[in-house]
Amino acid sequence: MIRLLIVASVLASPVLAESPAIRDVIATPTGVGWYIDVTLAHPDTGWDHYADGWRIEDEKGTVLATRTLLHPHVSEQPFTRGLAVEQELPARIVVRASCNVDGWADTATPVELSR
């Protein structure tokens, strides 16, 4: 009987979902800056677990801009959101995604920028 309770407890514990996956990044030059569109996929379950943002970093990990996502996208997967960056960016950036449970992903997507 005790063994069954332990198994049931393990099966009922929450499962950590994977980090949001960056499916696409489109960078469009705009005057001095850039408009960056990022398409994310994440198994959002609602307010308890959802993709909550993405950011642009240089190759050293310095954060250059952040796009905060203010709500879950349970029925809109994958989804695309943009960010106007009104500053010059290096020729190579990386984009990193986040979810409200697991935080910032360990991996990032490199992007080459050219005008």
Protein Blocks (a to p, Z undefined) as FASTA:
>chain_A
ZZmmmmmmmmmpccdddddddfbdcdddehjbccdddddddddfbjkbccfbdcdddfko
pafbdcddfbdcfklccdddddddfbdcdfbdcdddddfklopafbdcdddddZZ
